Amino acid sequence: MSPLSAVPHEAVPSVPAGAPVAVVGAGTMGAGIALVAALAGHPVRLLDVRPGAADGAVQTLAARLQRLATKGVVSDEEAAATTSRLQPAADLADLAGCALAVEAIAEDLAIKRQLFAGLEDVLGETALLATNTSSLSVTAVARGLRAPERVVGLHFFNPADRMQLVEVVRGEQTAPSALAAAERLARAWGKTPVSCTSTPGFIVNRVARPFYGEAQRLLEMRAADAATVDAVLRDCGHFRLGPFELMDLVGQDVNLAVSRSVWDQTFHDPRYAPTVLQQRLVDAGHYGRKTGHGFYRYDDGRTATDPATGEAPAPNEVRERHLAPRRVRYCGGWNVLLPLLQRARGVQVADLTGGGHGTGPDSDAESLDEQDGCAQSPGLVLPSGGLLVETPTEGELKQGSDAVVADWLFTSQTATRVCLAPLAGASPQTINEAIGFMQATGMAVSLVRPVAGLVVARTVAMLVNEAADLVARGEASSADVDTAMRLGTGYPLGPLEWGDRIGPLCVLAVLRALHDAEPTGRYRPSPLLVEVAETGGPLRGQS
């Protein structure tokens, strides 16, 4: 039986163009949603239980519209018309006749349920009821209502008027017509909707958990300090912000609350476990920029040079210049870093794979001594006899090998930094030659301790794995997952597209190395990733 079987046809939710819209909650998100609706031509009634909050929000939005008109972003006429459509409401009764109510109040399930029960009494049968919750179950919010089929999640991102993405979330009883109405509305408001089930964290907050969690674990292991992890993920991985600076920006308390919510709702799955490190910051009131102290200290709004938490394993960034090796031997592999052989100025490269590629611009292949052949592991053989290999191929080396491991790069052509990790058996000469080779490519070099997956590889592999798991469970399509992560987080690629670019088999190898190092279940690979890696198919296009 369909969810609408007991609902008369005329009760199917719809939000006609220009119909009045209610927004409950006049905080940052509620005010932003109200502005989006008003700009789209809807009369908006803004309600808040705090005395004067709705009036204040309307005045603030009016002033903002005037500034936008002064800058030429909107016309004077559009600013005046939009302002006239924004009206504060005194109580729930003032919302009668609205075709849509969007709730953006505190993340408290009991309070939300009470509000929706009141909205159901006030609004007509065809009104769409939407919650902007970022962490609570839409199914749970709708429980107990007479018509839970017209409740849908409309999760906007801050700032709502500028962020393009809206997650349209279907609860267990959400009617297909309600979901379709919400998607049409989001597009009419100039947004890009993505659809998902009411799974913990939805798409963005669920898939993004490893971006924060792996960074915190690197700090706990003292693999690198916060500033180094941020720099590596920005300059090597092409993430817009590093995880520590992003957590400080959104607030450690907010980030921890979302992590705890996802962890609790997944019955304490180790994949989403919060860290003691972040709990200590929150316990101390060190929430980030808003308190002047988080993972970094802030003075007059500026980031201090050194992070406030964690210690560097010395030295994190190599500032002095190292002499580049004149000659190296290429022994295969390097799906990610192979193009660097073309960037290494003054380095002669002998390709011992027979592929004819990897020869540097200043090479004289005939003058190179190739008699030693290739090493046991794919990578570069340095003049010292030591190796420069790419993670996770270091797992093929013998314990105590004279080798340096290189982290992944988003793209070798534009990367400005590379992350290296000398193994325990690496000689000083091998380390210096590896640094010199990378500096010859024009990149800065950051050193970290040799932990499984280093920094970029472990982060990206976990993002790909989480995205694949979401698709494998039927909670979102691969296209919607990639769209959500690009638009909602600013990642350079959707994680599934990223996984296909690197190669699912390579992603799986990193996860297995992480699991071997920490067999807790946190790094278990998604069945979909395993299947695709074994069959050679793409991650994108799965559903």
C-alpha positions in Angstrom: 0.0 0.0 0.0 1.4 3.4 -1.0 1.8 6.1 1.7 -0.9 8.2 0.0 -3.4 5.4 -0.2 -5.4 6.8 2.7 -5.0 10.4 1.7 -7.5 12.0 -0.7 -6.1 13.2 -4.0 -6.7 16.8 -3.1 -4.4 16.4 -0.1 -1.3 15.8 -2.2 1.3 18.4 -1.1 2.1 21.2 -3.5 3.7 24.6 -3.2 2.5 26.9 -6.1 4.6 29.7 -7.3 4.0 32.8 -5.2 2.2 30.9 -2.4 2.8 32.1 1.1 5.6 30.2 3.0 6.2 29.9 6.7 9.7 29.7 8.3 9.9 28.8 11.9 13.1 29.8 13.5 14.7 33.2 12.9 18.3 32.2 13.6 21.0 32.2 10.9 19.6 29.3 9.0 15.9 30.3 9.3 16.6 33.9 8.2 18.7 32.6 5.3 15.9 30.3 4.2 13.3 33.1 4.5 15.5 35.3 2.3 15.7 32.5 -0.4 11.9 32.1 -0.4 11.3 35.8 -0.5 13.7 36.3 -3.4 11.9 33.5 -5.2 8.6 35.6 -5.0 6.9 34.0 -2.0 5.4 36.0 0.8 7.2 34.8 3.9 6.0 34.7 7.5 8.9 34.3 9.9 8.1 33.0 13.4 10.4 32.6 16.4 9.5 31.9 20.1 12.2 34.4 21.3 10.6 37.8 21.8 11.6 40.2 19.1 13.8 37.6 17.2 11.6 37.5 14.1 11.2 41.3 13.9 15.0 41.6 14.3 15.7 39.1 11.6 13.3 40.9 9.2 15.1 44.2 9.9 18.5 42.6 9.4 17.4 41.0 6.1 16.0 44.4 4.9 19.3 46.1 5.6 21.1 43.3 3.8 18.9 43.6 0.7 19.6 47.3 0.7 23.4 46.7 0.7 22.9 44.2 -2.1 21.1 46.9 -4.1 23.8 49.4 -3.4 26.4 47.0 -4.8 24.2 46.3 -7.8 23.6 42.6 -7.0 19.9 43.2 -7.0 17.9 46.2 -8.3 16.4 48.7 -5.9 12.9 47.5 -7.0 13.8 43.9 -6.3 15.2 44.8 -2.9 12.1 46.7 -2.0 9.7 44.0 -3.3 11.6 41.2 -1.5 11.6 43.2 1.8 7.9 43.8 1.5 7.4 40.0 1.3 9.2 39.4 4.6 6.8 39.6 7.6 7.3 38.6 11.2 4.6 36.3 12.7 3.4 36.5 16.3 2.3 32.9 16.7 1.4 29.7 14.9 -2.1 30.9 14.1 -0.5 33.6 11.8 0.9 30.8 9.6 -2.6 29.6 8.5 -2.9 29.5 4.7 0.8 28.9 4.1 1.5 26.2 1.4 4.9 25.3 3.0 6.3 25.4 6.5 10.1 25.0 6.9 11.3 24.4 10.5 14.8 25.6 11.4 14.7 25.5 15.2 17.0 23.8 17.8 18.1 20.2 17.1 15.8 18.8 19.8 13.5 15.9 18.6 10.8 16.5 21.3 10.6 20.2 20.5 10.4 19.6 16.7 7.7 17.0 17.1 5.6 19.5 19.2 6.1 22.1 16.6 5.0 19.9 13.7 1.9 18.8 15.7 1.0 22.5 16.0 1.7 23.1 12.3 -0.5 20.2 11.3 -3.4 21.8 13.2 -2.9 25.2 11.6 -2.0 24.5 8.0 -4.2 23.0 5.2 -4.1 19.4 4.1 -2.1 20.2 1.0 0.7 22.1 2.8 4.2 20.6 2.7 5.9 20.3 6.1 9.7 20.4 5.9 12.5 20.1 8.5 15.9 21.7 8.1 17.4 19.2 10.6 21.0 18.3 9.8 21.3 15.3 12.1 17.9 14.0 13.3 15.8 11.4 11.7 13.1 12.8 9.4 11.1 9.6 10.2 11.4 10.3 13.9 10.4 14.0 13.5 7.2 12.9 11.6 6.2 10.2 14.0 2.8 10.7 15.7 1.4 13.1 13.1 -1.9 12.4 11.4 -0.3 12.8 8.0 3.5 11.9 8.3 3.6 11.3 4.5 3.8 15.1 3.9 6.9 15.6 6.0 10.2 15.9 4.2 13.7 17.0 5.0 14.9 20.2 3.3 18.4 20.5 4.5 19.9 23.8 3.4 23.6 24.7 3.9 24.9 27.8 5.5 24.7 30.5 4.1 21.4 29.4 2.7 21.1 32.2 0.2 24.5 31.5 -1.3 25.0 27.7 -1.0 23.5 25.9 -4.0 22.9 22.5 -2.5 19.8 21.3 -0.8 19.4 17.7 0.5 15.9 16.5 0.0 15.4 13.7 2.6 12.7 11.1 2.5 11.5 9.6 5.8 10.0 6.1 6.0 6.5 7.5 5.4 7.3 10.4 3.1 5.0 10.2 0.1 6.7 10.2 -3.4 4.5 13.3 -4.3 5.9 15.2 -1.2 9.4 14.3 -2.2 8.8 15.4 -5.8 7.1 18.7 -4.6 10.2 19.4 -2.4 12.6 18.8 -5.3 10.6 21.0 -7.7 10.5 23.7 -5.1 14.3 23.6 -4.5 14.9 23.9 -8.3 12.4 26.8 -8.5 14.4 28.5 -5.7 17.6 28.2 -7.8 19.0 25.3 -5.8 20.4 21.9 -6.8 18.5 19.2 -4.9 19.9 15.8 -4.1 17.8 13.0 -2.7 18.6 10.6 0.0 16.9 8.5 2.7 16.8 9.6 6.3 20.1 7.9 7.1 22.2 9.3 9.9 24.0 12.5 8.7 22.2 12.3 5.3 24.8 12.6 2.5 27.2 15.4 3.3 27.5 15.1 7.1 27.8 11.3 6.7 30.4 11.1 4.0 32.4 14.0 5.4 33.0 12.3 8.8 36.4 10.8 7.8 37.7 14.2 6.6 37.6 15.3 10.2 38.1 12.0 12.0 41.2 10.8 10.2 42.9 14.2 10.7 42.2 14.0 14.5 43.6 10.5 14.6 46.8 11.6 12.8 47.2 14.2 15.5 46.6 11.7 18.2 49.2 9.4 16.7 51.6 12.4 16.5 52.1 11.6 12.8 52.0 15.4 12.1 50.9 18.6 13.7 47.6 20.2 12.7 49.2 22.9 10.5 51.0 20.2 8.5 47.9 18.1 8.0 45.9 21.1 6.9 48.7 22.2 4.4 49.1 18.7 3.0 45.3 18.3 2.4 45.1 21.7 0.8 48.2 21.7 -1.3 48.4 18.0 -2.1 44.8 17.0 -2.0 43.3 20.3 -3.3 40.7 20.5 -0.5 39.6 24.1 -0.1 40.3 24.2 3.6 42.2 21.8 5.9 40.2 19.8 8.4 41.5 21.6 11.5 40.9 25.1 10.2 37.5 24.0 8.9 36.5 22.5 12.3 37.7 25.8 14.0 35.6 27.7 11.5 32.3 25.8 12.0 32.9 25.3 15.7 34.4 22.3 17.6 31.1 22.0 19.6 29.1 21.9 16.4 31.4 19.4 14.7 31.6 17.1 17.7 27.8 17.2 18.1 27.3 16.0 14.5 29.9 13.3 14.9 28.2 12.1 18.1 24.8 12.1 16.5 26.0 10.0 13.5 27.9 7.7 15.9 24.9 7.2 18.2 22.4 6.7 15.4 24.7 4.0 13.9 24.8 2.2 17.2 28.4 3.2 17.9 29.9 2.0 14.6 33.7 2.5 15.0 33.8 4.1 11.6 32.2 7.2 13.1 33.6 7.2 16.6 34.4 10.7 17.9 37.9 11.4 19.5 38.9 12.2 23.0 41.1 14.9 21.5 38.1 16.9 20.2 36.1 16.2 23.4 38.9 17.8 25.5 38.8 20.9 23.3 35.0 21.2 23.8 35.2 20.5 27.5 37.7 23.4 27.8 35.4 25.7 25.8 37.9 25.9 23.0 35.3 25.9 20.1 37.5 27.6 17.5 37.3 31.0 16.0 34.2 32.1 17.9 36.1 31.6 21.2 39.6 32.6 20.0 41.0 29.1 20.6 40.4 25.7 19.0 43.0 23.6 17.3 44.6 27.0 16.6 44.8 30.1 18.6 43.3 33.3 17.1 44.5 36.8 17.8 42.4 39.7 16.5 40.8 37.2 14.1 44.1 36.0 12.7 45.4 32.5 12.8 48.5 32.0 15.0 51.6 30.4 13.4 51.5 27.3 15.6 48.6 25.1 16.4 47.4 25.0 20.0 47.1 21.2 20.1 49.5 18.5 19.1 53.3 18.5 18.5 55.3 18.2 15.3 57.4 15.1 14.7 60.3 17.4 13.5 60.7 18.7 11.0 57.2 18.9 9.3 58.3 21.1 6.5 61.7 21.1 4.8 62.6 24.7 4.3 66.2 24.3 3.2 67.1 23.2 -0.3 68.4 19.7 -0.8 70.6 18.6 -3.7 68.5 16.9 -6.4 69.8 13.4 -7.4 71.3 13.6 -10.9 70.1 10.1 -11.8 67.2 7.9 -10.8 65.8 4.6 -12.1 62.0 4.2 -12.6 60.6 0.7 -11.8 56.9 1.0 -12.5 53.8 1.8 -10.5 53.2 5.4 -9.6 49.7 5.8 -11.0 49.4 9.1 -9.2 52.9 10.5 -9.2 54.3 9.3 -12.5 54.0 12.8 -14.1 56.4 14.2 -11.6 59.2 12.5 -13.5 58.6 15.1 -16.2 58.7 18.0 -13.7 62.0 17.1 -12.0 64.4 19.6 -13.5 68.0 18.4 -13.8 67.2 14.8 -13.0 68.0 12.0 -15.5 65.5 9.2 -15.4 66.0 5.7 -16.7 62.8 3.8 -17.4 63.5 0.2 -16.6 59.9 -0.9 -17.3 60.4 -0.8 -21.0 57.4 1.6 -21.3 59.4 4.5 -22.7 57.9 7.0 -20.3 59.2 8.7 -17.3 62.3 10.2 -18.9 63.0 13.6 -17.6 63.7 16.7 -19.7 67.4 16.7 -19.0 68.0 13.0 -19.3 70.6 11.1 -21.1 69.3 7.6 -20.7 72.3 5.9 -22.4 74.7 7.3 -19.7 72.7 5.8 -16.9 73.8 2.6 -15.1 70.9 0.2 -15.4 72.7 -3.0 -14.5 71.0 -3.3 -11.1 67.6 -3.5 -12.6 64.4 -2.8 -10.7 63.8 -2.9 -7.0 61.4 -5.3 -5.3 58.7 -2.6 -5.1 57.5 -0.3 -7.9 58.9 3.2 -7.5 62.1 5.1 -8.0 65.6 3.7 -7.2 67.7 6.6 -5.9 71.5 6.9 -6.3 72.0 5.7 -2.8 70.2 2.5 -3.6 67.3 3.6 -1.4 63.7 3.7 -2.7 61.1 6.3 -3.2 57.7 4.6 -3.3 54.1 5.6 -3.3 51.7 4.6 -0.6 50.4 1.9 -0.2 53.1 0.0 -2.1 55.4 0.3 0.9 53.5 -2.7 2.3 55.4 -4.8 -0.3 58.8 -3.9 1.3 60.7 -5.8 3.9 60.7 -4.5 7.4 63.5 -2.0 7.9 63.8 -1.1 4.2 65.8 1.9 3.1 62.8 3.7 1.7 60.8 6.9 1.7 57.0 6.8 1.1 55.2 9.5 -0.9 51.6 10.4 -0.3 48.9 10.8 -3.0 48.4 14.0 -5.0 45.1 15.2 -6.4 47.0 16.1 -9.6 50.7 16.1 -10.2 50.5 18.9 -12.7 49.3 21.6 -10.2 50.3 20.3 -6.8 52.5 22.7 -4.8 53.4 20.4 -2.0 54.2 16.7 -1.5 54.1 14.7 1.7 56.9 12.2 2.4 57.4 9.7 5.2 60.8 8.1 5.8 60.5 4.5 6.9 62.5 3.4 10.0 65.3 1.9 7.9 65.7 5.0 5.6 69.2 6.3 5.6 69.9 10.1 5.8 71.2 10.0 2.2 68.1 8.3 0.9 65.9 10.9 2.8 67.9 13.8 1.4 67.8 12.4 -2.2 64.0 11.9 -1.9 63.5 15.4 -0.7 65.8 16.8 -3.4 64.0 14.9 -6.1 60.6 16.3 -5.0 62.0 19.8 -4.6 63.4 19.5 -8.2 59.7 19.2 -9.3 59.0 22.7 -7.8 57.1 21.5 -4.8 57.4 22.1 -1.1 58.1 19.0 1.0 56.4 18.1 4.3 57.6 15.2 6.4 55.3 13.0 8.5 55.8 9.9 10.5 55.2 6.7 8.5 51.7 5.7 9.4 49.4 3.7 7.2 47.9 5.7 4.4 49.9 8.8 5.4 47.6 11.9 5.1 45.9 12.3 1.7 45.6 8.6 0.8 43.9 7.6 4.0 41.6 10.6 3.9 40.5 10.1 0.3 40.3 6.3 0.6 37.9 6.7 3.6 35.8 9.3 1.8 35.5 7.0 -1.3 34.6 4.1 1.0 32.0 6.0 2.9 30.4 7.2 -0.4 30.4 3.7 -1.8 28.7 2.4 1.3 26.0 5.0 1.1 25.2 3.9 -2.5 25.5 0.2 -1.6 22.8 0.6 1.0 20.5 2.3 -1.4 20.4 5.5 0.6 21.5 7.7 -2.3 22.6 7.4 -5.9 26.2 7.7 -6.9 25.4 10.9 -8.9 23.7 12.5 -6.0 26.5 11.6 -3.6 29.1 13.1 -5.9 27.0 16.3 -6.5 26.3 16.7 -2.8 30.0 16.5 -1.8 31.2 18.9 -4.5 28.5 21.5 -3.8 28.1 21.0 0.0 31.8 20.8 0.9 33.7 22.2 -2.0 35.7 19.0 -2.6 37.6 19.1 -5.9 35.8 16.0 -7.1 33.0 13.9 -5.9 34.4 10.9 -3.9 33.2 8.3 -6.3 34.6 10.1 -9.3 37.8 10.5 -7.3 37.9 6.7 -6.6 37.5 5.9 -10.2 40.3 8.3 -11.1 42.7 6.7 -8.6 41.4 3.2 -9.2 39.1 1.2 -6.8 41.8 -1.4 -6.4 44.3 1.2 -5.2 41.7 2.6 -2.8 41.0 -0.9 -1.5 44.7 -1.5 -0.9 44.9 1.6 1.3 41.9 0.6 3.3 43.4 -2.9 3.9 46.7 -1.4 5.0 44.7 0.8 7.5 42.8 -2.2 8.7 46.0 -4.2 9.2 47.3 -1.3 11.3 44.1 -0.9 13.3 41.8 -3.9 13.0 38.8 -2.3 14.8 36.3 -2.3 12.0 36.7 1.4 11.3 38.5 0.7 8.0 36.4 -2.2 6.8 35.9 -1.8 3.0 32.4 -1.3 1.6 31.1 -4.5 -0.2 30.5 -2.3 -3.3 34.1 -1.1 -3.3 35.3 -4.7 -3.1 33.0 -5.8 -5.9 34.0 -3.0 -8.2 37.7 -3.4 -7.4 37.5 -7.1 -8.2 35.4 -6.8 -11.4 37.1 -3.7 -12.7 34.0 -1.6 -13.1 33.5 2.0 -12.2 32.1 3.3 -8.9 30.1 6.0 -10.6 26.8 4.9 -12.2 26.1 2.5 -9.3 22.7 2.8 -7.7 
